[in-house]
Amino acid sequence: TGAVAVRTGFLSHLTLAASNLQQSVTTKCPADVADPGAICVNARDFAISQVQVAKLMMAARPQLRWFLVLLSETGVRRGELLTMEWNEVNLDGGWMKVLAHKAKSGKERIVTLSVNARAVLEMIPQDGVNPYVFPGLKDPRGHLAEGTLDDWWTYARDVAGVVGPKGQPVWLHTLRHSFATDYMLGGGSIEVLMSQCGWTGQAMARRYINITAEPNGAFTVITEV
């Protein structure tokens, strides 16, 4: 899992603002691309660029911003993060545990935390009563409600104006595609990616590795800070 641990190049709201980042993405996008910053694959499975993620973070309230950073930096599913408890997080060791009953695969796994993910988790306050990393607004011992998260996300997405390569809506799940794509662009191992994200087969993993799964690798990603 060391390859994931050293992946620190992803944009964090703690250190960068969208206005400080310039990125150009060249790929085989269709002529009717709605957002030239999008990474084009197909209508259903696509990743978004770091610039687009920056826009979403700038438009998000603090709790959602933390949630977006952790999704983007770990590749976990939204439900896994929403139900994550503090006793499943080890900041000193640099990992968090997805328990079997919370994982879609039904198998427990260890998720490596990047530097940015650890920094965000260190920022999130703990009250000593609610066990969840993202506590509910009304339930003193429950996690953040799905509906509340969706409302926050919809507002931030609309304000940021971020859409997919053909104008399709961007979802929280899109950040899982973006994590996989970004990780493989950085030279990561598909076996490590599978372990990190909880995939049991390469066929499923490759559905999420947008761009890098294309036959001739006709793309470049250039980032200047």
CYANA upper distance limits for C-alpha pairs under 8 A (distance plus 0.5 A):
  1 THR  CA      5 ALA  CA      7.09
  1 THR  CA    112 THR  CA      6.96
  1 THR  CA    192 VAL  CA      6.52
  1 THR  CA    196 GLN  CA      8.14
  2 GLY  CA      6 VAL  CA      6.99
  2 GLY  CA    112 THR  CA      8.45
  3 ALA  CA      7 ARG  CA      7.27
  3 ALA  CA    188 GLY  CA      6.96
  3 ALA  CA    189 SER  CA      8.30
  3 ALA  CA    192 VAL  CA      8.07
  4 VAL  CA    112 THR  CA      6.91
  4 VAL  CA    113 LEU  CA      8.03
  4 VAL  CA    114 SER  CA      7.28
  4 VAL  CA    183 TYR  CA      8.15
  4 VAL  CA    188 GLY  CA      8.18
  4 VAL  CA    192 VAL  CA      8.21
  5 ALA  CA     94 GLY  CA      8.36
  5 ALA  CA    112 THR  CA      6.43
  5 ALA  CA    113 LEU  CA      6.49
  5 ALA  CA    114 SER  CA      5.43
  5 ALA  CA    115 VAL  CA      7.86
  6 VAL  CA    114 SER  CA      6.98
  6 VAL  CA    115 VAL  CA      8.06
  7 ARG  CA    114 SER  CA      6.58
  7 ARG  CA    115 VAL  CA      8.28
  7 ARG  CA    183 TYR  CA      8.09
  8 THR  CA    114 SER  CA      6.60
  8 THR  CA    115 VAL  CA      6.42
  8 THR  CA    116 ASN  CA      7.14
 10 PHE  CA     50 GLN  CA      7.74
 10 PHE  CA     73 GLU  CA      7.77
 10 PHE  CA    116 ASN  CA      8.45
 11 LEU  CA     15 THR  CA      8.38
 11 LEU  CA     16 LEU  CA      7.18
 11 LEU  CA     50 GLN  CA      6.86
 11 LEU  CA     53 VAL  CA      8.46
 11 LEU  CA     54 ALA  CA      7.47
 12 SER  CA     16 LEU  CA      6.56
 12 SER  CA     54 ALA  CA      8.39
 12 SER  CA     69 VAL  CA      7.15
 12 SER  CA    116 ASN  CA      6.95
 13 HIS  CA     17 ALA  CA      6.83
 13 HIS  CA     54 ALA  CA      7.88
 13 HIS  CA     57 MET  CA      7.30
 13 HIS  CA     58 MET  CA      8.14
 13 HIS  CA     65 ARG  CA      8.23
 13 HIS  CA     69 VAL  CA      8.37
 16 LEU  CA     20 ASN  CA      6.93
 16 LEU  CA     21 LEU  CA      7.99
 17 ALA  CA     21 LEU  CA      7.50
 17 ALA  CA     54 ALA  CA      7.39
 17 ALA  CA     58 MET  CA      7.99
 18 ALA  CA     51 VAL  CA      6.94
 18 ALA  CA     54 ALA  CA      5.79
 18 ALA  CA     55 LYS  CA      6.75
 18 ALA  CA     58 MET  CA      7.97
 20 ASN  CA    225 VAL  CA      6.87
 21 LEU  CA     51 VAL  CA      7.49
 21 LEU  CA    223 THR  CA      8.00
 21 LEU  CA    224 GLU  CA      6.98
 21 LEU  CA    225 VAL  CA      5.78
 22 GLN  CA     51 VAL  CA      7.98
 22 GLN  CA    223 THR  CA      6.66
 22 GLN  CA    224 GLU  CA      6.04
 22 GLN  CA    225 VAL  CA      7.10
 23 GLN  CA     50 GLN  CA      8.41
 23 GLN  CA     51 VAL  CA      7.26
 23 GLN  CA    221 VAL  CA      7.95
 23 GLN  CA    222 ILE  CA      6.27
 23 GLN  CA    223 THR  CA      5.17
 23 GLN  CA    224 GLU  CA      6.90
 24 SER  CA     37 GLY  CA      7.77
 24 SER  CA    221 VAL  CA      6.83
 24 SER  CA    222 ILE  CA      6.15
 24 SER  CA    223 THR  CA      7.42
 25 VAL  CA     36 PRO  CA      8.38
 25 VAL  CA     37 GLY  CA      7.04
 25 VAL  CA     38 ALA  CA      8.38
 25 VAL  CA     39 ILE  CA      7.70
 25 VAL  CA    219 PHE  CA      8.01
 25 VAL  CA    220 THR  CA      6.68
 25 VAL  CA    221 VAL  CA      5.54
 25 VAL  CA    222 ILE  CA      7.23
 26 THR  CA    219 PHE  CA      5.97
 26 THR  CA    220 THR  CA      5.98
 26 THR  CA    221 VAL  CA      7.24
 27 THR  CA     39 ILE  CA      7.77
 27 THR  CA     40 CYS  CA      7.52
 27 THR  CA    218 ALA  CA      6.63
 27 THR  CA    219 PHE  CA      5.09
 27 THR  CA    220 THR  CA      7.42
 28 LYS  CA     40 CYS  CA      7.49
 28 LYS  CA    218 ALA  CA      7.60
 28 LYS  CA    219 PHE  CA      7.95
 29 CYS  CA     33 VAL  CA      7.10
 29 CYS  CA     39 ILE  CA      8.22
 29 CYS  CA     40 CYS  CA      5.86
 29 CYS  CA     41 VAL  CA      8.21
 29 CYS  CA    165 PRO  CA      8.00
 30 PRO  CA     40 CYS  CA      8.44
 32 ASP  CA    166 LYS  CA      7.23
 33 VAL  CA    165 PRO  CA      5.63
 33 VAL  CA    166 LYS  CA      5.49
 33 VAL  CA    167 GLY  CA      7.62
 34 ALA  CA    163 VAL  CA      7.80
 34 ALA  CA    164 GLY  CA      7.79
 34 ALA  CA    165 PRO  CA      6.32
 34 ALA  CA    166 LYS  CA      5.87
 34 ALA  CA    167 GLY  CA      5.61
 35 ASP  CA    162 VAL  CA      7.94
 35 ASP  CA    163 VAL  CA      7.00
 35 ASP  CA    164 GLY  CA      7.35
 35 ASP  CA    165 PRO  CA      6.36
 35 ASP  CA    166 LYS  CA      8.08
 35 ASP  CA    167 GLY  CA      7.68
 36 PRO  CA    165 PRO  CA      7.76
 37 GLY  CA     48 ILE  CA      7.81
 37 GLY  CA     49 SER  CA      6.65
 37 GLY  CA     51 VAL  CA      7.66
 37 GLY  CA     52 GLN  CA      7.27
 38 ALA  CA     47 ALA  CA      7.53
 38 ALA  CA     48 ILE  CA      5.53
 38 ALA  CA     49 SER  CA      6.38
 38 ALA  CA     52 GLN  CA      8.03
 38 ALA  CA    163 VAL  CA      8.14
 38 ALA  CA    164 GLY  CA      6.50
 38 ALA  CA    165 PRO  CA      5.59
 39 ILE  CA     46 PHE  CA      7.06
 39 ILE  CA     47 ALA  CA      6.02
 39 ILE  CA     48 ILE  CA      5.97
 39 ILE  CA     49 SER  CA      6.89
 39 ILE  CA    165 PRO  CA      7.04
 39 ILE  CA    210 ASN  CA      8.47
 39 ILE  CA    211 ILE  CA      7.93
 40 CYS  CA     46 PHE  CA      6.66
 40 CYS  CA     47 ALA  CA      7.81
 40 CYS  CA    164 GLY  CA      8.45
 40 CYS  CA    165 PRO  CA      5.89
 40 CYS  CA    211 ILE  CA      7.89
 41 VAL  CA     45 ASP  CA      7.09
 41 VAL  CA     46 PHE  CA      5.86
 41 VAL  CA     47 ALA  CA      8.37
 41 VAL  CA    165 PRO  CA      8.37
 41 VAL  CA    210 ASN  CA      6.76
 41 VAL  CA    211 ILE  CA      6.98
 42 ASN  CA     46 PHE  CA      6.79
 42 ASN  CA    165 PRO  CA      8.46
 43 ALA  CA    165 PRO  CA      8.15
 43 ALA  CA    166 LYS  CA      7.27
 43 ALA  CA    168 GLN  CA      7.68
 45 ASP  CA    174 THR  CA      8.32
 45 ASP  CA    177 HIS  CA      7.96
 45 ASP  CA    207 ARG  CA      7.87
 45 ASP  CA    208 TYR  CA      7.67
 45 ASP  CA    210 ASN  CA      7.89
 46 PHE  CA    164 GLY  CA      7.70
 46 PHE  CA    165 PRO  CA      8.20
 46 PHE  CA    174 THR  CA      7.38
 46 PHE  CA    177 HIS  CA      6.98
 46 PHE  CA    178 SER  CA      8.13
 46 PHE  CA    208 TYR  CA      8.36
 46 PHE  CA    210 ASN  CA      6.57
 47 ALA  CA    164 GLY  CA      8.47
 47 ALA  CA    174 THR  CA      6.57
 47 ALA  CA    175 LEU  CA      7.44
 47 ALA  CA    177 HIS  CA      5.67
 47 ALA  CA    178 SER  CA      4.92
 47 ALA  CA    181 THR  CA      7.50
 47 ALA  CA    210 ASN  CA      6.86
 48 ILE  CA     52 GLN  CA      6.67
 48 ILE  CA     53 VAL  CA      7.51
 48 ILE  CA    164 GLY  CA      7.73
 48 ILE  CA    174 THR  CA      7.85
 48 ILE  CA    175 LEU  CA      7.88
 48 ILE  CA    178 SER  CA      6.30
 49 SER  CA     53 VAL  CA      6.88
 49 SER  CA    178 SER  CA      7.83
 50 GLN  CA     54 ALA  CA      6.53
 51 VAL  CA     55 LYS  CA      6.88
 52 GLN  CA     56 LEU  CA      6.93
 52 GLN  CA    162 VAL  CA      6.75
 53 VAL  CA     57 MET  CA      6.74
 54 ALA  CA     58 MET  CA      6.64
 55 LYS  CA     59 ALA  CA      6.86
 55 LYS  CA    160 ALA  CA      5.92
 55 LYS  CA    162 VAL  CA      7.99
 56 LEU  CA     60 ALA  CA      6.68
 56 LEU  CA    156 ALA  CA      6.41
 56 LEU  CA    157 ARG  CA      6.53
 56 LEU  CA    160 ALA  CA      5.96
 56 LEU  CA    162 VAL  CA      7.78
 57 MET  CA     64 LEU  CA      8.42
 57 MET  CA     65 ARG  CA      5.79
 57 MET  CA     68 LEU  CA      7.58
 57 MET  CA    156 ALA  CA      8.26
 58 MET  CA     65 ARG  CA      8.42
 58 MET  CA    160 ALA  CA      8.25
 59 ALA  CA    156 ALA  CA      5.42
 59 ALA  CA    157 ARG  CA      8.05
 59 ALA  CA    159 VAL  CA      6.72
 59 ALA  CA    160 ALA  CA      6.36
 60 ALA  CA     64 LEU  CA      6.29
 60 ALA  CA     65 ARG  CA      6.00
 60 ALA  CA    152 TRP  CA      7.74
 60 ALA  CA    153 TRP  CA      7.96
 60 ALA  CA    155 TYR  CA      8.38
 60 ALA  CA    156 ALA  CA      5.53
 61 ARG  CA     65 ARG  CA      6.54
 61 ARG  CA    152 TRP  CA      8.03
 62 PRO  CA     66 TRP  CA      6.76
 63 GLN  CA     67 PHE  CA      6.86
 63 GLN  CA    134 PHE  CA      8.26
 64 LEU  CA     68 LEU  CA      6.58
 64 LEU  CA    149 LEU  CA      7.93
 64 LEU  CA    152 TRP  CA      7.36
 64 LEU  CA    153 TRP  CA      7.80
 65 ARG  CA     69 VAL  CA      6.73
 66 TRP  CA     70 LEU  CA      6.80
 66 TRP  CA    120 VAL  CA      6.66
 66 TRP  CA    121 LEU  CA      8.40
 66 TRP  CA    124 ILE  CA      8.43
 67 PHE  CA     71 LEU  CA      6.70
 67 PHE  CA     81 LEU  CA      8.38
 68 LEU  CA     72 SER  CA      6.49
 68 LEU  CA    172 LEU  CA      8.42
 68 LEU  CA    175 LEU  CA      8.45
 69 VAL  CA     73 GLU  CA      6.44
 69 VAL  CA    116 ASN  CA      8.10
 69 VAL  CA    117 ALA  CA      7.16
 69 VAL  CA    120 VAL  CA      7.98
 70 LEU  CA     74 THR  CA      6.35
 70 LEU  CA     75 GLY  CA      8.36
 70 LEU  CA    117 ALA  CA      5.95
 70 LEU  CA    120 VAL  CA      8.06
 71 LEU  CA     75 GLY  CA      5.92
 71 LEU  CA     76 VAL  CA      6.42
 71 LEU  CA     77 ARG  CA      7.80
 71 LEU  CA     78 ARG  CA      7.66
 71 LEU  CA     81 LEU  CA      8.18
 71 LEU  CA    175 LEU  CA      6.87
 71 LEU  CA    176 ARG  CA      7.32
 71 LEU  CA    179 PHE  CA      8.42
 72 SER  CA    175 LEU  CA      6.05
 72 SER  CA    176 ARG  CA      7.25
 72 SER  CA    178 SER  CA      7.57
 72 SER  CA    179 PHE  CA      5.99
 73 GLU  CA    113 LEU  CA      7.87
 73 GLU  CA    114 SER  CA      6.90
 73 GLU  CA    116 ASN  CA      7.68
 73 GLU  CA    117 ALA  CA      6.51
 73 GLU  CA    179 PHE  CA      7.12
 74 THR  CA    111 VAL  CA      7.47
 74 THR  CA    112 THR  CA      7.57
 74 THR  CA    113 LEU  CA      6.92
 74 THR  CA    114 SER  CA      7.84
 74 THR  CA    117 ALA  CA      7.94
 74 THR  CA    179 PHE  CA      7.65
 74 THR  CA    196 GLN  CA      7.97
 74 THR  CA    197 CYS  CA      8.31
 75 GLY  CA    175 LEU  CA      7.77
 75 GLY  CA    176 ARG  CA      5.37
 75 GLY  CA    177 HIS  CA      8.39
 75 GLY  CA    179 PHE  CA      5.92
 75 GLY  CA    180 ALA  CA      7.41
 75 GLY  CA    196 GLN  CA      7.73
 75 GLY  CA    197 CYS  CA      6.26
 76 VAL  CA     80 GLU  CA      6.89
 76 VAL  CA     81 LEU  CA      7.17
 76 VAL  CA    111 VAL  CA      8.47
 76 VAL  CA    176 ARG  CA      7.32
 76 VAL  CA    196 GLN  CA      8.26
 76 VAL  CA    197 CYS  CA      6.27
 77 ARG  CA     81 LEU  CA      6.94
 77 ARG  CA    173 HIS  CA      7.52
 77 ARG  CA    176 ARG  CA      7.55
 77 ARG  CA    197 CYS  CA      8.45
 78 ARG  CA     82 LEU  CA      6.46
 78 ARG  CA    172 LEU  CA      7.52
 78 ARG  CA    173 HIS  CA      7.47
 79 GLY  CA     83 THR  CA      6.67
 79 GLY  CA    102 LYS  CA      8.22
 80 GLU  CA     84 MET  CA      6.57
 80 GLU  CA     98 VAL  CA      7.22
 80 GLU  CA    102 LYS  CA      6.53
 80 GLU  CA    103 ALA  CA      7.05
 82 LEU  CA    133 VAL  CA      8.20
 82 LEU  CA    134 PHE  CA      6.82
 82 LEU  CA    143 HIS  CA      7.18
 82 LEU  CA    144 LEU  CA      7.20
 83 THR  CA    102 LYS  CA      8.05
 83 THR  CA    132 TYR  CA      7.14
 83 THR  CA    133 VAL  CA      8.26
 83 THR  CA    134 PHE  CA      8.20
 83 THR  CA    143 HIS  CA      6.77
 84 MET  CA     88 GLU  CA      7.26
 84 MET  CA     98 VAL  CA      7.96
 84 MET  CA    132 TYR  CA      6.43
 84 MET  CA    133 VAL  CA      6.44
 84 MET  CA    134 PHE  CA      8.14
 85 GLU  CA     89 VAL  CA      7.58
 85 GLU  CA    131 PRO  CA      5.88
 85 GLU  CA    132 TYR  CA      4.70
 85 GLU  CA    133 VAL  CA      5.89
 86 TRP  CA    131 PRO  CA      6.40
 86 TRP  CA    132 TYR  CA      6.46
 86 TRP  CA    133 VAL  CA      6.24
 87 ASN  CA    131 PRO  CA      8.07
 88 GLU  CA     96 MET  CA      6.07
 88 GLU  CA     97 LYS  CA      5.66
 88 GLU  CA     98 VAL  CA      7.86
 89 VAL  CA     95 TRP  CA      6.77
 89 VAL  CA     96 MET  CA      4.73
 89 VAL  CA     97 LYS  CA      6.92
 90 ASN  CA     94 GLY  CA      6.39
 90 ASN  CA     95 TRP  CA      5.87
 90 ASN  CA     96 MET  CA      6.26
 91 LEU  CA     95 TRP  CA      6.93
 91 LEU  CA     96 MET  CA      8.38
 91 LEU  CA    118 ARG  CA      6.89
 91 LEU  CA    121 LEU  CA      8.41
 91 LEU  CA    122 GLU  CA      8.39
 94 GLY  CA    112 THR  CA      6.64
 94 GLY  CA    113 LEU  CA      5.70
 94 GLY  CA    114 SER  CA      7.98
 94 GLY  CA    118 ARG  CA      7.46
 95 TRP  CA    110 ILE  CA      7.04
 95 TRP  CA    111 VAL  CA      5.99
 95 TRP  CA    112 THR  CA      4.98
 95 TRP  CA    113 LEU  CA      5.59
 96 MET  CA    110 ILE  CA      6.41
 96 MET  CA    111 VAL  CA      5.79
 96 MET  CA    112 THR  CA      7.14
 96 MET  CA    113 LEU  CA      7.65
 97 LYS  CA    108 GLU  CA      7.79
 97 LYS  CA    109 ARG  CA      6.44
 97 LYS  CA    110 ILE  CA      5.15
 97 LYS  CA    111 VAL  CA      6.55
 98 VAL  CA    102 LYS  CA      7.01
 98 VAL  CA    103 ALA  CA      6.87
 98 VAL  CA    108 GLU  CA      6.10
 98 VAL  CA    109 ARG  CA      5.91
 98 VAL  CA    110 ILE  CA      6.82
 98 VAL  CA    111 VAL  CA      7.75
 99 LEU  CA    103 ALA  CA      6.83
 99 LEU  CA    107 LYS  CA      7.66
 99 LEU  CA    108 GLU  CA      5.14
 99 LEU  CA    109 ARG  CA      7.30
100 ALA  CA    105 SER  CA      8.10
100 ALA  CA    106 GLY  CA      5.21
100 ALA  CA    107 LYS  CA      4.88
100 ALA  CA    108 GLU  CA      4.59
100 ALA  CA    109 ARG  CA      8.06
101 HIS  CA    106 GLY  CA      6.31
101 HIS  CA    107 LYS  CA      8.05
101 HIS  CA    108 GLU  CA      8.32
102 LYS  CA    106 GLY  CA      7.71
103 ALA  CA    107 LYS  CA      6.74
103 ALA  CA    108 GLU  CA      7.36
103 ALA  CA    198 GLY  CA      8.29
105 SER  CA    198 GLY  CA      7.29
105 SER  CA    199 TRP  CA      7.92
105 SER  CA    200 THR  CA      8.34
107 LYS  CA    198 GLY  CA      8.35
109 ARG  CA    195 SER  CA      7.80
109 ARG  CA    196 GLN  CA      8.10
109 ARG  CA    198 GLY  CA      7.46
110 ILE  CA    195 SER  CA      8.42
110 ILE  CA    196 GLN  CA      7.55
111 VAL  CA    195 SER  CA      8.40
111 VAL  CA    196 GLN  CA      5.76
111 VAL  CA    197 CYS  CA      8.11
112 THR  CA    196 GLN  CA      7.45
113 LEU  CA    117 ALA  CA      6.09
113 LEU  CA    118 ARG  CA      6.54
114 SER  CA    118 ARG  CA      6.74
115 VAL  CA    119 ALA  CA      6.70
116 ASN  CA    120 VAL  CA      6.78
117 ALA  CA    121 LEU  CA      6.76
118 ARG  CA    122 GLU  CA      6.66
119 ALA  CA    123 MET  CA      6.98
120 VAL  CA    124 ILE  CA      7.05
124 ILE  CA    133 VAL  CA      8.01
126 GLN  CA    130 ASN  CA      8.12
126 GLN  CA    133 VAL  CA      8.22
129 VAL  CA    140 PRO  CA      7.89
129 VAL  CA    141 ARG  CA      7.31
130 ASN  CA    135 PRO  CA      6.89
130 ASN  CA    140 PRO  CA      6.42
130 ASN  CA    141 ARG  CA      4.97
130 ASN  CA    142 GLY  CA      7.33
131 PRO  CA    135 PRO  CA      8.09
131 PRO  CA    141 ARG  CA      7.13
131 PRO  CA    142 GLY  CA      8.32
132 TYR  CA    141 ARG  CA      8.12
132 TYR  CA    142 GLY  CA      7.48
132 TYR  CA    143 HIS  CA      6.13
133 VAL  CA    143 HIS  CA      8.23
134 PHE  CA    143 HIS  CA      6.24
134 PHE  CA    144 LEU  CA      6.08
135 PRO  CA    139 ASP  CA      8.32
135 PRO  CA    140 PRO  CA      7.89
135 PRO  CA    141 ARG  CA      7.67
135 PRO  CA    142 GLY  CA      6.45
135 PRO  CA    143 HIS  CA      4.76
135 PRO  CA    144 LEU  CA      5.44
136 GLY  CA    140 PRO  CA      7.11
136 GLY  CA    141 ARG  CA      7.81
136 GLY  CA    142 GLY  CA      5.77
136 GLY  CA    143 HIS  CA      4.95
136 GLY  CA    144 LEU  CA      4.26
136 GLY  CA    145 ALA  CA      6.62
137 LEU  CA    144 LEU  CA      7.04
137 LEU  CA    145 ALA  CA      8.48
139 ASP  CA    143 HIS  CA      8.06
144 LEU  CA    148 THR  CA      7.51
144 LEU  CA    149 LEU  CA      7.58
145 ALA  CA    149 LEU  CA      6.87
146 GLU  CA    150 ASP  CA      6.65
147 GLY  CA    151 ASP  CA      6.64
148 THR  CA    152 TRP  CA      6.74
149 LEU  CA    153 TRP  CA      6.60
150 ASP  CA    154 THR  CA      6.50
151 ASP  CA    155 TYR  CA      6.75
152 TRP  CA    156 ALA  CA      6.76
153 TRP  CA    157 ARG  CA      6.46
153 TRP  CA    172 LEU  CA      8.12
154 THR  CA    158 ASP  CA      6.59
155 TYR  CA    159 VAL  CA      6.65
156 ALA  CA    160 ALA  CA      6.44
157 ARG  CA    161 GLY  CA      6.47
157 ARG  CA    162 VAL  CA      6.47
157 ARG  CA    170 VAL  CA      8.04
158 ASP  CA    162 VAL  CA      7.67
162 VAL  CA    170 VAL  CA      7.50
163 VAL  CA    167 GLY  CA      5.71
163 VAL  CA    168 GLN  CA      6.27
163 VAL  CA    169 PRO  CA      5.85
163 VAL  CA    170 VAL  CA      5.96
164 GLY  CA    168 GLN  CA      5.33
164 GLY  CA    169 PRO  CA      6.52
164 GLY  CA    170 VAL  CA      6.38
170 VAL  CA    174 THR  CA      6.69
171 TRP  CA    175 LEU  CA      8.05
172 LEU  CA    176 ARG  CA      8.20
173 HIS  CA    177 HIS  CA      7.64
174 THR  CA    178 SER  CA      6.84
175 LEU  CA    179 PHE  CA      6.52
176 ARG  CA    180 ALA  CA      6.85
176 ARG  CA    208 TYR  CA      7.94
177 HIS  CA    181 THR  CA      6.64
177 HIS  CA    208 TYR  CA      5.32
177 HIS  CA    209 ILE  CA      7.03
177 HIS  CA    210 ASN  CA      7.37
178 SER  CA    182 ASP  CA      6.43
178 SER  CA    208 TYR  CA      8.44
178 SER  CA    210 ASN  CA      8.31
179 PHE  CA    183 TYR  CA      6.46
180 ALA  CA    184 MET  CA      6.72
180 ALA  CA    193 LEU  CA      7.59
180 ALA  CA    208 TYR  CA      6.52
180 ALA  CA    209 ILE  CA      5.82
180 ALA  CA    210 ASN  CA      8.20
181 THR  CA    185 LEU  CA      6.57
181 THR  CA    208 TYR  CA      7.47
181 THR  CA    209 ILE  CA      5.18
181 THR  CA    210 ASN  CA      5.96
181 THR  CA    211 ILE  CA      7.44
181 THR  CA    212 THR  CA      7.26
182 ASP  CA    186 GLY  CA      6.83
183 TYR  CA    187 GLY  CA      7.40
183 TYR  CA    188 GLY  CA      6.12
183 TYR  CA    193 LEU  CA      8.25
184 MET  CA    188 GLY  CA      5.19
184 MET  CA    189 SER  CA      7.45
184 MET  CA    190 ILE  CA      7.91
184 MET  CA    209 ILE  CA      7.63
184 MET  CA    212 THR  CA      7.47
185 LEU  CA    212 THR  CA      7.35
188 GLY  CA    192 VAL  CA      7.93
188 GLY  CA    193 LEU  CA      7.86
189 SER  CA    193 LEU  CA      6.75
190 ILE  CA    194 MET  CA      6.54
190 ILE  CA    202 GLN  CA      8.11
190 ILE  CA    205 ALA  CA      8.14
191 GLU  CA    195 SER  CA      6.87
192 VAL  CA    196 GLN  CA      6.63
193 LEU  CA    197 CYS  CA      6.58
193 LEU  CA    205 ALA  CA      8.31
194 MET  CA    198 GLY  CA      6.14
194 MET  CA    199 TRP  CA      5.30
194 MET  CA    200 THR  CA      7.20
194 MET  CA    201 GLY  CA      8.09
194 MET  CA    202 GLN  CA      7.93
194 MET  CA    205 ALA  CA      6.85
195 SER  CA    199 TRP  CA      7.10
195 SER  CA    200 THR  CA      8.45
199 TRP  CA    204 MET  CA      7.16
199 TRP  CA    205 ALA  CA      6.68
200 THR  CA    204 MET  CA      8.26
201 GLY  CA    205 ALA  CA      7.08
202 GLN  CA    206 ARG  CA      6.47
203 ALA  CA    207 ARG  CA      7.16
204 MET  CA    208 TYR  CA      7.69
205 ALA  CA    209 ILE  CA      7.17
206 ARG  CA    210 ASN  CA      8.08
206 ARG  CA    213 ALA  CA      7.05
209 ILE  CA    213 ALA  CA      6.43
210 ASN  CA    214 GLU  CA      8.05
211 ILE  CA    217 GLY  CA      7.64
211 ILE  CA    219 PHE  CA      7.86
212 THR  CA    217 GLY  CA      6.71
213 ALA  CA    217 GLY  CA      8.07
214 GLU  CA    218 ALA  CA      8.10
